[in-house]
Amino acid sequence: MFTQWNGFKGKTWKKEVNVRDFIQTNYTPYEGDASFLTGATEATNKLWNEVSELFKKEIENGGVLDVDTKTISKIDAYNPGYIDKNLEKIVGVQTDAPLKRAVMPQGGIRMAETAAKSYGYEIDPLISEIFSKHRKTHNQGVFDAYTDEMKLARKYGIVTGLPDAYGRGRIIGDYRRVALYGIDRLIEDKIQQKKSLEVSTIDADIIQLREELSDQIVALNELKTMAASYGFDISVPAKNAQEAIQWLYFGYLGAIKQQNGAAMSLGRTSTFIDIYIQRDIDNGILTEEDAQEMVDHFVMKLRLVKFLRTSDYNNLFSGDPTWVTEVIGGMGLDGRTLVTKNSFRMLNTLYTLGASPEPNLTVLWSTRLPQGFKDFCSKVSIDTSSVQYENDDLMTTYWGDDYAIACCVSAMKVGKQLQFFGARVNLAKTLLYTINGGVDEKSGVQVAPKMEKITSEYLSYDEVIEKFDVMVEWLAKLYVNTLNVIHYMHDKYSYESLQMALHDRDVFRTMACGIAGLSVCADSLSAIKYAKVKPIRNEQGIAVDFEIQGDFPKYGNDDDRVDDIAVYLVETMMNKVKKNKTYRNAYHTQSVLTITSNVVYGKKTGSTPCGRKAGEPFAPGANPMHGRDSSGSLASLNSVAKLPYEYSQDGISNTFSIIPDALGKCSENRISNLSNLLDGYFVQNAHHLNVNVFNRETLLDAMDHPEKYPQLTVRVSGYAVNFIKLTREQQLDVVNRTFHASM
């Protein structure tokens, strides 16, 4: 037994790699309030001032401070880098200097070149030659295998945001394993896993897995080398809290040196870290001030995570997000809360360091959470608008009590499950293709298989629904086949060997499909059903606009007439998707999520039967369309809560904005009312809620005077963003959303 484990209880986790068992047998639930917390130390303030100056220079430099154009990024490619070595309690940056971005050409050399050029940099010609002539990339592999139909659907935006020109992400390594076991034990485990695959019939699946395990062992050795360059021996377990955080962070740091996935999430680390902190406090090694300082320095590093992105990518995922998602809280299957003092410390970083979009702090909400924690979460949301909430009571029935969230709303068991990220299809455009016989309404190109246009003077709901069903059937098949190509090639040319080294041998895979434009499509079908909708056709007979006579129920007002249509859309798309075979037999899931790309999707989509005009943004995620949820905040929440998680196991994103006075006239009332609102929402089996608490005037002032609001954070579809980093168009989209002035 390792001496580093002295004082820890339990047997199972010592015999096998089993972090959950370690947590369950060693953590200390905390049911008190936030009164024990401390503020930032002098070292933290000095260090954060240095980081803030770097962020300021980055903005002044056009959004990127520096790029290393001569190095192909890998786990051990760089010399050590520091912010201020004398002050840092937790060390390590992605390259050899903070905020210097790395080049990761394995995903696509053209993407890397374009991203560098957009900020005035030129990638070393040798790197370009290697990845153009000698080493195939993920992007090239995908386009070599795409069919013409796939390319067409992608071009005209009925299938959107695909991870075919950027890293797929959405994989969470169990970085806790590095701290608990040390690298040598993990390598030994991987060697045994590979040996277990010496079987009588070695087919393609076994060959692929054996090769992947070999790559995983290489990655673990590289991680050891990288940590050694900083002066740490992570071959053995961490012996104290500082080492536990450092070891865990090295695991994550190695992952973001190797991969630039669209979401590089952290996992579920707070309660794990608390076990080490509590042991050190009990042994007189640490004070509460020391503990907060270490957590602050850890979070500071997570705020520095950056990737080199193209302008097209930034339009889809605006504000430079990295989705360093950390889940906090929740309940154990045994009925004990998983809230610890470190759950409070993580949220407290939004005070010690100020508001921030990263890490993407995600509270797993249960009606059974301790009231002190509920109240602190509500206070933090009211003060910072930096926290998102997800329904733990709902998700534990699917994923147990050791799951985390990838990106925004995608749950997965840590170290046992991964997601094949699939972006989303455009439901609003699908409806227009239905009306126009598969012809794209913007370009006039035949994208879907040719079918009869709807030619009647007024749209008939029954006719539209019948043809829509056929169109969705076609789209689902095309969509899954497209994702199969993408993920086959990503495994082949840009495999996440370190993240997968921190998983079990046999993982549960999901094929994470998604839909955009849900509320546009639901309102459009509602208008067709309950009002009279007359298509306005151009010379080619394409419906390019619509006249609406009469009123119709609008999604977001707790009206089953239209809410049932939204449910129908979610269930129908999922059922169609499930008919199609997936790569590596991945389990079909679906999200209702857009990120900030609701603006881009709106641009690509013509006028819709609900009255939305061509080019206007969609609502984000599962949200009602801007201004249409006019019956108050509770009615809006109730509509979204009806969407079934069973058919959307990749998550249902809802972004909620309310003015402070609507929550109450004093701080105490606001905290109580927000806690009660969250309880009432989630008890209906709703899945997710972003909470923004501010006045529209604040955002308008920030648009005109960004220098006054360097850390103004807003929650958007599934993540948070520095408001001043959004494009003006996206800022206006946020400003124009519904701000609830009443409950």
Helices and strands as residue ranges (DSSP letters): G 3-5, H 12-15, H 19-26, G 34-36, H 42-60, E 66-72, E 100-103, G 105-107, H 109-118, H 125-129, I 130-134, H 138-145, H 148-156, E 159-160, H 176-181, H 183-195, H 204-229, H 241-258, H 270-282, H 288-303, H 311-316, E 325-329, H 341-352, E 360-365, H 371-384, E 388-391, H 392-399, E 403-406, E 410-413, E 417-421, E 424-426, H 427-435, H 461-493, H 497-501, E 508-516, H 518-530, E 532-537, E 543-549, H 560-577, G 583-585, E 587-592, H 598-603, H 633-641, G 645-647, E 651-652, E 655-658, H 660-663, H 667-682, E 688-693, H 696-704, G 706-708, E 713-715, E 720-722, G 723-725, H 728-735
